[in-house]
Amino acid sequence: MGPMTAIRLLLVDDDPLVRAGLSLMLGGAEDIEIVGEAADGGEVAALVERTRPDVVLMDVRMPGVDGLTATERLRGRPEAPQIVVLTTFHADEQVLRALRAGAAGFVLKDTPPAEIVEAVRRVAAGDPGLSPTVTRQLIRHAAGGGADDRRTRARERAAALNEREREVAVRVGRGLANAQIAAELFMSVATVKTHVSRILAKLDLGNRVQIALLAHEAGLLDEDDTV
């Protein structure tokens, strides 16, 4: 995306007042264009086909097709847009499921407007949609039932990474942006991006948040004393 190209954003929430507030807030940013709105997850696929958004801001809880189902459907499409989940909870099982399904991050409905705008920009640019603090909260929340099975599967998948890729994956798991990873590992930002792309391809993942979740579940951060 060139520097002068506006981020195309689709809003999905069943509450018309929430949609109106988000549209007013986000539409005021010079680099964001609201290309459509939906009140139900069942409307999303057709709207995405018609409007071609870069990012979808998706409410989790809707009475018809919920945000989780809509996220799973969207991320299964070729050239799927990035998805930011909109929720009222910091660490909610539905949010975790949406992130595992391919959402690039989430924001709380009471997040300050400037932070929601910044979250959309970061996800559109391919940077993490979760702060390190929120990532740790989510992973702790996810450490419940089935954690041992997930860790075993995650370790098996992570074994495909070489040493440098593991170092990058650990830092993605810590919520660092590309420039921060580059500084820590003494490499260029372009090289970091290349490693991230290779990790996504090797592990068949859709975005950085999924790398972070897998890194945590595989115990890669437990092996790294910097966390």
Biotite code that builds the C-alpha atoms (Angstrom):
import biotite.structure as struc

atoms = struc.array([
    struc.Atom([0.000, 0.000, 0.000], chain_id="A", res_id=1, res_name="MET", atom_name="CA", element="C"),
    struc.Atom([1.450, 3.360, -1.059], chain_id="A", res_id=2, res_name="GLY", atom_name="CA", element="C"),
    struc.Atom([1.692, 6.205, 1.407], chain_id="A", res_id=3, res_name="PRO", atom_name="CA", element="C"),
    struc.Atom([-1.119, 8.180, -0.269], chain_id="A", res_id=4, res_name="MET", atom_name="CA", element="C"),
    struc.Atom([-3.567, 5.274, -0.480], chain_id="A", res_id=5, res_name="THR", atom_name="CA", element="C"),
    struc.Atom([-6.357, 5.341, 2.094], chain_id="A", res_id=6, res_name="ALA", atom_name="CA", element="C"),
    struc.Atom([-7.009, 2.245, 4.200], chain_id="A", res_id=7, res_name="ILE", atom_name="CA", element="C"),
    struc.Atom([-10.325, 0.781, 3.087], chain_id="A", res_id=8, res_name="ARG", atom_name="CA", element="C"),
    struc.Atom([-12.317, -0.147, 6.199], chain_id="A", res_id=9, res_name="LEU", atom_name="CA", element="C"),
    struc.Atom([-15.534, -2.143, 6.658], chain_id="A", res_id=10, res_name="LEU", atom_name="CA", element="C"),
    struc.Atom([-17.472, -1.762, 9.945], chain_id="A", res_id=11, res_name="LEU", atom_name="CA", element="C"),
    struc.Atom([-19.490, -4.694, 11.310], chain_id="A", res_id=12, res_name="VAL", atom_name="CA", element="C"),
    struc.Atom([-21.608, -4.246, 14.466], chain_id="A", res_id=13, res_name="ASP", atom_name="CA", element="C"),
    struc.Atom([-25.269, -4.948, 15.194], chain_id="A", res_id=14, res_name="ASP", atom_name="CA", element="C"),
    struc.Atom([-25.682, -1.725, 17.205], chain_id="A", res_id=15, res_name="ASP", atom_name="CA", element="C"),
    struc.Atom([-26.381, 1.219, 14.862], chain_id="A", res_id=16, res_name="PRO", atom_name="CA", element="C"),
    struc.Atom([-25.195, 3.714, 17.486], chain_id="A", res_id=17, res_name="LEU", atom_name="CA", element="C"),
    struc.Atom([-21.847, 1.919, 17.779], chain_id="A", res_id=18, res_name="VAL", atom_name="CA", element="C"),
    struc.Atom([-21.493, 1.869, 13.996], chain_id="A", res_id=19, res_name="ARG", atom_name="CA", element="C"),
    struc.Atom([-22.335, 5.573, 13.804], chain_id="A", res_id=20, res_name="ALA", atom_name="CA", element="C"),
    struc.Atom([-19.756, 6.390, 16.480], chain_id="A", res_id=21, res_name="GLY", atom_name="CA", element="C"),
    struc.Atom([-17.069, 4.297, 14.817], chain_id="A", res_id=22, res_name="LEU", atom_name="CA", element="C"),
    struc.Atom([-17.849, 5.782, 11.411], chain_id="A", res_id=23, res_name="SER", atom_name="CA", element="C"),
    struc.Atom([-17.580, 9.312, 12.793], chain_id="A", res_id=24, res_name="LEU", atom_name="CA", element="C"),
    struc.Atom([-14.376, 8.498, 14.675], chain_id="A", res_id=25, res_name="MET", atom_name="CA", element="C"),
    struc.Atom([-12.565, 6.534, 11.978], chain_id="A", res_id=26, res_name="LEU", atom_name="CA", element="C"),
    struc.Atom([-13.943, 8.413, 8.991], chain_id="A", res_id=27, res_name="GLY", atom_name="CA", element="C"),
    struc.Atom([-12.340, 11.567, 10.353], chain_id="A", res_id=28, res_name="GLY", atom_name="CA", element="C"),
    struc.Atom([-8.858, 10.126, 9.788], chain_id="A", res_id=29, res_name="ALA", atom_name="CA", element="C"),
    struc.Atom([-7.373, 11.339, 6.511], chain_id="A", res_id=30, res_name="GLU", atom_name="CA", element="C"),
    struc.Atom([-5.872, 7.938, 5.703], chain_id="A", res_id=31, res_name="ASP", atom_name="CA", element="C"),
    struc.Atom([-8.984, 5.815, 6.404], chain_id="A", res_id=32, res_name="ILE", atom_name="CA", element="C"),
    struc.Atom([-11.987, 5.405, 4.110], chain_id="A", res_id=33, res_name="GLU", atom_name="CA", element="C"),
    struc.Atom([-15.173, 3.723, 5.401], chain_id="A", res_id=34, res_name="ILE", atom_name="CA", element="C"),
    struc.Atom([-16.264, 1.615, 2.423], chain_id="A", res_id=35, res_name="VAL", atom_name="CA", element="C"),
    struc.Atom([-19.257, -0.119, 4.016], chain_id="A", res_id=36, res_name="GLY", atom_name="CA", element="C"),
    struc.Atom([-21.182, -1.113, 7.133], chain_id="A", res_id=37, res_name="GLU", atom_name="CA", element="C"),
    struc.Atom([-22.931, -4.327, 8.170], chain_id="A", res_id=38, res_name="ALA", atom_name="CA", element="C"),
    struc.Atom([-25.226, -5.180, 11.093], chain_id="A", res_id=39, res_name="ALA", atom_name="CA", element="C"),
    struc.Atom([-24.673, -8.936, 10.970], chain_id="A", res_id=40, res_name="ASP", atom_name="CA", element="C"),
    struc.Atom([-21.859, -11.337, 10.150], chain_id="A", res_id=41, res_name="GLY", atom_name="CA", element="C"),
    struc.Atom([-24.025, -12.915, 7.461], chain_id="A", res_id=42, res_name="GLY", atom_name="CA", element="C"),
    struc.Atom([-23.775, -9.727, 5.391], chain_id="A", res_id=43, res_name="GLU", atom_name="CA", element="C"),
    struc.Atom([-19.997, -9.546, 5.495], chain_id="A", res_id=44, res_name="VAL", atom_name="CA", element="C"),
    struc.Atom([-18.953, -11.882, 2.670], chain_id="A", res_id=45, res_name="ALA", atom_name="CA", element="C"),
    struc.Atom([-21.042, -10.109, 0.038], chain_id="A", res_id=46, res_name="ALA", atom_name="CA", element="C"),
    struc.Atom([-19.917, -6.685, 1.294], chain_id="A", res_id=47, res_name="LEU", atom_name="CA", element="C"),
    struc.Atom([-16.257, -7.710, 1.197], chain_id="A", res_id=48, res_name="VAL", atom_name="CA", element="C"),
    struc.Atom([-16.708, -8.962, -2.347], chain_id="A", res_id=49, res_name="GLU", atom_name="CA", element="C"),
    struc.Atom([-18.267, -5.658, -3.362], chain_id="A", res_id=50, res_name="ARG", atom_name="CA", element="C"),
    struc.Atom([-16.149, -3.143, -1.422], chain_id="A", res_id=51, res_name="THR", atom_name="CA", element="C"),
    struc.Atom([-12.737, -4.903, -1.208], chain_id="A", res_id=52, res_name="ARG", atom_name="CA", element="C"),
    struc.Atom([-11.721, -3.555, 2.229], chain_id="A", res_id=53, res_name="PRO", atom_name="CA", element="C"),
    struc.Atom([-8.177, -3.761, 3.559], chain_id="A", res_id=54, res_name="ASP", atom_name="CA", element="C"),
    struc.Atom([-9.416, -4.110, 7.152], chain_id="A", res_id=55, res_name="VAL", atom_name="CA", element="C"),
    struc.Atom([-12.676, -5.274, 8.733], chain_id="A", res_id=56, res_name="VAL", atom_name="CA", element="C"),
    struc.Atom([-13.556, -4.021, 12.239], chain_id="A", res_id=57, res_name="LEU", atom_name="CA", element="C"),
    struc.Atom([-15.725, -6.905, 13.459], chain_id="A", res_id=58, res_name="MET", atom_name="CA", element="C"),
    struc.Atom([-17.967, -7.093, 16.536], chain_id="A", res_id=59, res_name="ASP", atom_name="CA", element="C"),
    struc.Atom([-17.712, -10.488, 18.255], chain_id="A", res_id=60, res_name="VAL", atom_name="CA", element="C"),
    struc.Atom([-21.266, -10.795, 19.571], chain_id="A", res_id=61, res_name="ARG", atom_name="CA", element="C"),
    struc.Atom([-24.079, -10.351, 17.062], chain_id="A", res_id=62, res_name="MET", atom_name="CA", element="C"),
    struc.Atom([-27.516, -12.024, 17.180], chain_id="A", res_id=63, res_name="PRO", atom_name="CA", element="C"),
    struc.Atom([-27.385, -13.554, 13.704], chain_id="A", res_id=64, res_name="GLY", atom_name="CA", element="C"),
    struc.Atom([-24.018, -14.734, 12.375], chain_id="A", res_id=65, res_name="VAL", atom_name="CA", element="C"),
    struc.Atom([-21.499, -13.792, 15.062], chain_id="A", res_id=66, res_name="ASP", atom_name="CA", element="C"),
    struc.Atom([-18.085, -12.256, 14.505], chain_id="A", res_id=67, res_name="GLY", atom_name="CA", element="C"),
    struc.Atom([-16.248, -15.524, 15.122], chain_id="A", res_id=68, res_name="LEU", atom_name="CA", element="C"),
    struc.Atom([-18.097, -17.368, 12.367], chain_id="A", res_id=69, res_name="THR", atom_name="CA", element="C"),
    struc.Atom([-17.752, -14.401, 10.018], chain_id="A", res_id=70, res_name="ALA", atom_name="CA", element="C"),
    struc.Atom([-14.000, -14.229, 10.739], chain_id="A", res_id=71, res_name="THR", atom_name="CA", element="C"),
    struc.Atom([-13.519, -17.926, 9.996], chain_id="A", res_id=72, res_name="GLU", atom_name="CA", element="C"),
    struc.Atom([-15.418, -17.565, 6.720], chain_id="A", res_id=73, res_name="ARG", atom_name="CA", element="C"),
    struc.Atom([-13.507, -14.471, 5.649], chain_id="A", res_id=74, res_name="LEU", atom_name="CA", element="C"),
    struc.Atom([-10.039, -15.754, 6.498], chain_id="A", res_id=75, res_name="ARG", atom_name="CA", element="C"),
    struc.Atom([-10.726, -18.855, 4.427], chain_id="A", res_id=76, res_name="GLY", atom_name="CA", element="C"),
    struc.Atom([-11.058, -16.713, 1.308], chain_id="A", res_id=77, res_name="ARG", atom_name="CA", element="C"),
    struc.Atom([-8.172, -15.884, -1.023], chain_id="A", res_id=78, res_name="PRO", atom_name="CA", element="C"),
    struc.Atom([-6.841, -12.339, -0.546], chain_id="A", res_id=79, res_name="GLU", atom_name="CA", element="C"),
    struc.Atom([-8.842, -12.012, 2.670], chain_id="A", res_id=80, res_name="ALA", atom_name="CA", element="C"),
    struc.Atom([-8.845, -8.618, 4.416], chain_id="A", res_id=81, res_name="PRO", atom_name="CA", element="C"),
    struc.Atom([-7.243, -8.197, 7.812], chain_id="A", res_id=82, res_name="GLN", atom_name="CA", element="C"),
    struc.Atom([-9.721, -8.429, 10.687], chain_id="A", res_id=83, res_name="ILE", atom_name="CA", element="C"),
    struc.Atom([-9.723, -6.509, 13.967], chain_id="A", res_id=84, res_name="VAL", atom_name="CA", element="C"),
    struc.Atom([-12.155, -7.929, 16.530], chain_id="A", res_id=85, res_name="VAL", atom_name="CA", element="C"),
    struc.Atom([-14.285, -5.469, 18.488], chain_id="A", res_id=86, res_name="LEU", atom_name="CA", element="C"),
    struc.Atom([-15.229, -6.641, 21.978], chain_id="A", res_id=87, res_name="THR", atom_name="CA", element="C"),
    struc.Atom([-16.109, -5.601, 25.530], chain_id="A", res_id=88, res_name="THR", atom_name="CA", element="C"),
    struc.Atom([-13.757, -8.134, 27.163], chain_id="A", res_id=89, res_name="PHE", atom_name="CA", element="C"),
    struc.Atom([-9.945, -8.165, 27.527], chain_id="A", res_id=90, res_name="HIS", atom_name="CA", element="C"),
    struc.Atom([-9.525, -11.949, 27.647], chain_id="A", res_id=91, res_name="ALA", atom_name="CA", element="C"),
    struc.Atom([-12.537, -13.724, 26.294], chain_id="A", res_id=92, res_name="ASP", atom_name="CA", element="C"),
    struc.Atom([-12.669, -17.241, 24.853], chain_id="A", res_id=93, res_name="GLU", atom_name="CA", element="C"),
    struc.Atom([-14.469, -15.961, 21.755], chain_id="A", res_id=94, res_name="GLN", atom_name="CA", element="C"),
    struc.Atom([-11.707, -13.413, 21.173], chain_id="A", res_id=95, res_name="VAL", atom_name="CA", element="C"),
    struc.Atom([-9.103, -16.168, 21.419], chain_id="A", res_id=96, res_name="LEU", atom_name="CA", element="C"),
    struc.Atom([-11.045, -18.304, 18.964], chain_id="A", res_id=97, res_name="ARG", atom_name="CA", element="C"),
    struc.Atom([-11.286, -15.365, 16.571], chain_id="A", res_id=98, res_name="ALA", atom_name="CA", element="C"),
    struc.Atom([-7.512, -14.778, 16.817], chain_id="A", res_id=99, res_name="LEU", atom_name="CA", element="C"),
    struc.Atom([-6.831, -18.453, 16.175], chain_id="A", res_id=100, res_name="ARG", atom_name="CA", element="C"),
    struc.Atom([-9.197, -18.249, 13.191], chain_id="A", res_id=101, res_name="ALA", atom_name="CA", element="C"),
    struc.Atom([-7.072, -15.476, 11.727], chain_id="A", res_id=102, res_name="GLY", atom_name="CA", element="C"),
    struc.Atom([-8.090, -12.133, 13.231], chain_id="A", res_id=103, res_name="ALA", atom_name="CA", element="C"),
    struc.Atom([-5.081, -9.808, 13.325], chain_id="A", res_id=104, res_name="ALA", atom_name="CA", element="C"),
    struc.Atom([-5.931, -8.201, 16.660], chain_id="A", res_id=105, res_name="GLY", atom_name="CA", element="C"),
    struc.Atom([-8.689, -6.799, 18.801], chain_id="A", res_id=106, res_name="PHE", atom_name="CA", element="C"),
    struc.Atom([-9.794, -3.556, 20.401], chain_id="A", res_id=107, res_name="VAL", atom_name="CA", element="C"),
    struc.Atom([-12.152, -2.921, 23.296], chain_id="A", res_id=108, res_name="LEU", atom_name="CA", element="C"),
    struc.Atom([-15.280, -0.899, 22.643], chain_id="A", res_id=109, res_name="LYS", atom_name="CA", element="C"),
    struc.Atom([-14.231, 1.609, 25.315], chain_id="A", res_id=110, res_name="ASP", atom_name="CA", element="C"),
    struc.Atom([-10.760, 2.093, 23.796], chain_id="A", res_id=111, res_name="THR", atom_name="CA", element="C"),
    struc.Atom([-9.913, 5.780, 23.219], chain_id="A", res_id=112, res_name="PRO", atom_name="CA", element="C"),
    struc.Atom([-10.645, 6.840, 19.615], chain_id="A", res_id=113, res_name="PRO", atom_name="CA", element="C"),
    struc.Atom([-7.016, 7.599, 18.759], chain_id="A", res_id=114, res_name="ALA", atom_name="CA", element="C"),
    struc.Atom([-5.978, 4.069, 19.822], chain_id="A", res_id=115, res_name="GLU", atom_name="CA", element="C"),
    struc.Atom([-8.673, 2.440, 17.648], chain_id="A", res_id=116, res_name="ILE", atom_name="CA", element="C"),
    struc.Atom([-7.478, 4.489, 14.676], chain_id="A", res_id=117, res_name="VAL", atom_name="CA", element="C"),
    struc.Atom([-3.881, 3.465, 15.406], chain_id="A", res_id=118, res_name="GLU", atom_name="CA", element="C"),
    struc.Atom([-4.876, -0.221, 15.712], chain_id="A", res_id=119, res_name="ALA", atom_name="CA", element="C"),
    struc.Atom([-6.462, -0.101, 12.246], chain_id="A", res_id=120, res_name="VAL", atom_name="CA", element="C"),
    struc.Atom([-3.341, 1.556, 10.823], chain_id="A", res_id=121, res_name="ARG", atom_name="CA", element="C"),
    struc.Atom([-0.991, -0.963, 12.429], chain_id="A", res_id=122, res_name="ARG", atom_name="CA", element="C"),
    struc.Atom([-2.928, -3.981, 11.206], chain_id="A", res_id=123, res_name="VAL", atom_name="CA", element="C"),
    struc.Atom([-3.193, -2.527, 7.696], chain_id="A", res_id=124, res_name="ALA", atom_name="CA", element="C"),
    struc.Atom([0.592, -2.033, 7.731], chain_id="A", res_id=125, res_name="ALA", atom_name="CA", element="C"),
    struc.Atom([1.211, -5.619, 8.855], chain_id="A", res_id=126, res_name="GLY", atom_name="CA", element="C"),
    struc.Atom([2.337, -4.709, 12.373], chain_id="A", res_id=127, res_name="ASP", atom_name="CA", element="C"),
    struc.Atom([1.014, -6.465, 15.485], chain_id="A", res_id=128, res_name="PRO", atom_name="CA", element="C"),
    struc.Atom([-2.583, -5.712, 16.416], chain_id="A", res_id=129, res_name="GLY", atom_name="CA", element="C"),
    struc.Atom([-1.968, -6.637, 20.059], chain_id="A", res_id=130, res_name="LEU", atom_name="CA", element="C"),
    struc.Atom([0.189, -4.971, 22.674], chain_id="A", res_id=131, res_name="SER", atom_name="CA", element="C"),
    struc.Atom([2.667, -7.164, 24.603], chain_id="A", res_id=132, res_name="PRO", atom_name="CA", element="C"),
    struc.Atom([0.522, -6.759, 27.759], chain_id="A", res_id=133, res_name="THR", atom_name="CA", element="C"),
    struc.Atom([-2.665, -7.855, 26.013], chain_id="A", res_id=134, res_name="VAL", atom_name="CA", element="C"),
    struc.Atom([-0.847, -10.776, 24.385], chain_id="A", res_id=135, res_name="THR", atom_name="CA", element="C"),
    struc.Atom([0.284, -12.038, 27.800], chain_id="A", res_id=136, res_name="ARG", atom_name="CA", element="C"),
    struc.Atom([-3.255, -11.645, 29.194], chain_id="A", res_id=137, res_name="GLN", atom_name="CA", element="C"),
    struc.Atom([-4.679, -13.682, 26.356], chain_id="A", res_id=138, res_name="LEU", atom_name="CA", element="C"),
    struc.Atom([-2.103, -16.435, 26.629], chain_id="A", res_id=139, res_name="ILE", atom_name="CA", element="C"),
    struc.Atom([-2.697, -16.756, 30.364], chain_id="A", res_id=140, res_name="ARG", atom_name="CA", element="C"),
    struc.Atom([-6.421, -16.963, 29.675], chain_id="A", res_id=141, res_name="HIS", atom_name="CA", element="C"),
    struc.Atom([-5.782, -19.632, 27.034], chain_id="A", res_id=142, res_name="ALA", atom_name="CA", element="C"),
    struc.Atom([-3.744, -21.803, 29.402], chain_id="A", res_id=143, res_name="ALA", atom_name="CA", element="C"),
    struc.Atom([-6.811, -23.707, 30.550], chain_id="A", res_id=144, res_name="GLY", atom_name="CA", element="C"),
    struc.Atom([-8.339, -26.875, 29.136], chain_id="A", res_id=145, res_name="GLY", atom_name="CA", element="C"),
    struc.Atom([-6.459, -28.658, 26.384], chain_id="A", res_id=146, res_name="GLY", atom_name="CA", element="C"),
    struc.Atom([-3.296, -26.615, 26.942], chain_id="A", res_id=147, res_name="ALA", atom_name="CA", element="C"),
    struc.Atom([-1.038, -29.716, 27.015], chain_id="A", res_id=148, res_name="ASP", atom_name="CA", element="C"),
    struc.Atom([-2.395, -30.964, 23.695], chain_id="A", res_id=149, res_name="ASP", atom_name="CA", element="C"),
    struc.Atom([-2.014, -27.528, 22.127], chain_id="A", res_id=150, res_name="ARG", atom_name="CA", element="C"),
    struc.Atom([1.567, -27.245, 23.404], chain_id="A", res_id=151, res_name="ARG", atom_name="CA", element="C"),
    struc.Atom([2.489, -30.621, 21.931], chain_id="A", res_id=152, res_name="THR", atom_name="CA", element="C"),
    struc.Atom([1.004, -29.732, 18.542], chain_id="A", res_id=153, res_name="ARG", atom_name="CA", element="C"),
    struc.Atom([2.565, -26.273, 18.609], chain_id="A", res_id=154, res_name="ALA", atom_name="CA", element="C"),
    struc.Atom([6.027, -27.681, 19.439], chain_id="A", res_id=155, res_name="ARG", atom_name="CA", element="C"),
    struc.Atom([5.767, -30.116, 16.539], chain_id="A", res_id=156, res_name="GLU", atom_name="CA", element="C"),
    struc.Atom([4.943, -27.270, 14.164], chain_id="A", res_id=157, res_name="ARG", atom_name="CA", element="C"),
    struc.Atom([7.609, -24.928, 15.562], chain_id="A", res_id=158, res_name="ALA", atom_name="CA", element="C"),
    struc.Atom([10.252, -27.595, 14.981], chain_id="A", res_id=159, res_name="ALA", atom_name="CA", element="C"),
    struc.Atom([10.111, -26.655, 11.278], chain_id="A", res_id=160, res_name="ALA", atom_name="CA", element="C"),
    struc.Atom([11.699, -23.265, 12.038], chain_id="A", res_id=161, res_name="LEU", atom_name="CA", element="C"),
    struc.Atom([15.410, -22.642, 11.863], chain_id="A", res_id=162, res_name="ASN", atom_name="CA", element="C"),
    struc.Atom([17.227, -20.819, 14.678], chain_id="A", res_id=163, res_name="GLU", atom_name="CA", element="C"),
    struc.Atom([16.869, -17.322, 13.188], chain_id="A", res_id=164, res_name="ARG", atom_name="CA", element="C"),
    struc.Atom([13.190, -17.850, 12.460], chain_id="A", res_id=165, res_name="GLU", atom_name="CA", element="C"),
    struc.Atom([12.649, -19.017, 16.045], chain_id="A", res_id=166, res_name="ARG", atom_name="CA", element="C"),
    struc.Atom([14.331, -15.838, 17.316], chain_id="A", res_id=167, res_name="GLU", atom_name="CA", element="C"),
    struc.Atom([11.987, -13.730, 15.181], chain_id="A", res_id=168, res_name="VAL", atom_name="CA", element="C"),
    struc.Atom([8.942, -15.788, 16.229], chain_id="A", res_id=169, res_name="ALA", atom_name="CA", element="C"),
    struc.Atom([9.807, -15.265, 19.906], chain_id="A", res_id=170, res_name="VAL", atom_name="CA", element="C"),
    struc.Atom([9.872, -11.506, 19.420], chain_id="A", res_id=171, res_name="ARG", atom_name="CA", element="C"),
    struc.Atom([6.639, -11.536, 17.456], chain_id="A", res_id=172, res_name="VAL", atom_name="CA", element="C"),
    struc.Atom([5.245, -13.440, 20.445], chain_id="A", res_id=173, res_name="GLY", atom_name="CA", element="C"),
    struc.Atom([6.434, -10.630, 22.699], chain_id="A", res_id=174, res_name="ARG", atom_name="CA", element="C"),
    struc.Atom([4.401, -8.177, 20.610], chain_id="A", res_id=175, res_name="GLY", atom_name="CA", element="C"),
    struc.Atom([7.351, -6.350, 19.050], chain_id="A", res_id=176, res_name="LEU", atom_name="CA", element="C"),
    struc.Atom([6.992, -4.480, 15.766], chain_id="A", res_id=177, res_name="ALA", atom_name="CA", element="C"),
    struc.Atom([9.364, -5.159, 12.857], chain_id="A", res_id=178, res_name="ASN", atom_name="CA", element="C"),
    struc.Atom([11.595, -2.182, 13.645], chain_id="A", res_id=179, res_name="ALA", atom_name="CA", element="C"),
    struc.Atom([11.987, -3.319, 17.263], chain_id="A", res_id=180, res_name="GLN", atom_name="CA", element="C"),
    struc.Atom([12.814, -6.873, 16.184], chain_id="A", res_id=181, res_name="ILE", atom_name="CA", element="C"),
    struc.Atom([15.356, -5.523, 13.701], chain_id="A", res_id=182, res_name="ALA", atom_name="CA", element="C"),
    struc.Atom([17.056, -3.491, 16.432], chain_id="A", res_id=183, res_name="ALA", atom_name="CA", element="C"),
    struc.Atom([17.212, -6.420, 18.870], chain_id="A", res_id=184, res_name="GLU", atom_name="CA", element="C"),
    struc.Atom([18.511, -8.924, 16.324], chain_id="A", res_id=185, res_name="LEU", atom_name="CA", element="C"),
    struc.Atom([20.805, -6.511, 14.432], chain_id="A", res_id=186, res_name="PHE", atom_name="CA", element="C"),
    struc.Atom([19.151, -6.996, 11.064], chain_id="A", res_id=187, res_name="MET", atom_name="CA", element="C"),
    struc.Atom([17.291, -4.779, 8.620], chain_id="A", res_id=188, res_name="SER", atom_name="CA", element="C"),
    struc.Atom([13.527, -4.322, 8.759], chain_id="A", res_id=189, res_name="VAL", atom_name="CA", element="C"),
    struc.Atom([13.331, -5.860, 5.278], chain_id="A", res_id=190, res_name="ALA", atom_name="CA", element="C"),
    struc.Atom([15.101, -8.988, 6.564], chain_id="A", res_id=191, res_name="THR", atom_name="CA", element="C"),
    struc.Atom([12.674, -9.213, 9.489], chain_id="A", res_id=192, res_name="VAL", atom_name="CA", element="C"),
    struc.Atom([9.753, -9.010, 7.061], chain_id="A", res_id=193, res_name="LYS", atom_name="CA", element="C"),
    struc.Atom([11.307, -11.804, 5.007], chain_id="A", res_id=194, res_name="THR", atom_name="CA", element="C"),
    struc.Atom([11.663, -14.011, 8.092], chain_id="A", res_id=195, res_name="HIS", atom_name="CA", element="C"),
    struc.Atom([8.066, -13.288, 9.135], chain_id="A", res_id=196, res_name="VAL", atom_name="CA", element="C"),
    struc.Atom([6.839, -14.224, 5.655], chain_id="A", res_id=197, res_name="SER", atom_name="CA", element="C"),
    struc.Atom([8.814, -17.481, 5.778], chain_id="A", res_id=198, res_name="ARG", atom_name="CA", element="C"),
    struc.Atom([7.425, -18.318, 9.226], chain_id="A", res_id=199, res_name="ILE", atom_name="CA", element="C"),
    struc.Atom([3.871, -17.730, 7.991], chain_id="A", res_id=200, res_name="LEU", atom_name="CA", element="C"),
    struc.Atom([4.480, -19.948, 4.970], chain_id="A", res_id=201, res_name="ALA", atom_name="CA", element="C"),
    struc.Atom([6.264, -22.745, 6.878], chain_id="A", res_id=202, res_name="LYS", atom_name="CA", element="C"),
    struc.Atom([3.642, -22.937, 9.610], chain_id="A", res_id=203, res_name="LEU", atom_name="CA", element="C"),
    struc.Atom([0.653, -22.237, 7.330], chain_id="A", res_id=204, res_name="ASP", atom_name="CA", element="C"),
    struc.Atom([-0.423, -19.252, 9.430], chain_id="A", res_id=205, res_name="LEU", atom_name="CA", element="C"),
    struc.Atom([-2.391, -16.212, 8.361], chain_id="A", res_id=206, res_name="GLY", atom_name="CA", element="C"),
    struc.Atom([-0.828, -13.342, 10.309], chain_id="A", res_id=207, res_name="ASN", atom_name="CA", element="C"),
    struc.Atom([1.513, -12.223, 13.098], chain_id="A", res_id=208, res_name="ARG", atom_name="CA", element="C"),
    struc.Atom([-1.018, -12.797, 15.873], chain_id="A", res_id=209, res_name="VAL", atom_name="CA", element="C"),
    struc.Atom([-1.174, -16.471, 14.952], chain_id="A", res_id=210, res_name="GLN", atom_name="CA", element="C"),
    struc.Atom([2.643, -16.577, 15.094], chain_id="A", res_id=211, res_name="ILE", atom_name="CA", element="C"),
    struc.Atom([2.456, -15.033, 18.588], chain_id="A", res_id=212, res_name="ALA", atom_name="CA", element="C"),
    struc.Atom([-0.131, -17.555, 19.776], chain_id="A", res_id=213, res_name="LEU", atom_name="CA", element="C"),
    struc.Atom([1.861, -20.495, 18.411], chain_id="A", res_id=214, res_name="LEU", atom_name="CA", element="C"),
    struc.Atom([5.107, -19.172, 19.922], chain_id="A", res_id=215, res_name="ALA", atom_name="CA", element="C"),
    struc.Atom([3.447, -18.974, 23.328], chain_id="A", res_id=216, res_name="HIS", atom_name="CA", element="C"),
    struc.Atom([1.752, -22.361, 23.038], chain_id="A", res_id=217, res_name="GLU", atom_name="CA", element="C"),
    struc.Atom([4.985, -24.023, 21.877], chain_id="A", res_id=218, res_name="ALA", atom_name="CA", element="C"),
    struc.Atom([6.789, -22.632, 24.923], chain_id="A", res_id=219, res_name="GLY", atom_name="CA", element="C"),
    struc.Atom([9.263, -20.668, 22.805], chain_id="A", res_id=220, res_name="LEU", atom_name="CA", element="C"),
    struc.Atom([8.968, -17.674, 25.112], chain_id="A", res_id=221, res_name="LEU", atom_name="CA", element="C"),
    struc.Atom([9.543, -19.885, 28.146], chain_id="A", res_id=222, res_name="ASP", atom_name="CA", element="C"),
    struc.Atom([12.902, -20.775, 26.610], chain_id="A", res_id=223, res_name="GLU", atom_name="CA", element="C"),
    struc.Atom([13.729, -17.095, 26.095], chain_id="A", res_id=224, res_name="ASP", atom_name="CA", element="C"),
    struc.Atom([14.808, -15.377, 29.321], chain_id="A", res_id=225, res_name="ASP", atom_name="CA", element="C"),
    struc.Atom([14.030, -11.917, 27.989], chain_id="A", res_id=226, res_name="THR", atom_name="CA", element="C"),
    struc.Atom([10.270, -12.300, 28.587], chain_id="A", res_id=227, res_name="VAL", atom_name="CA", element="C"),
])
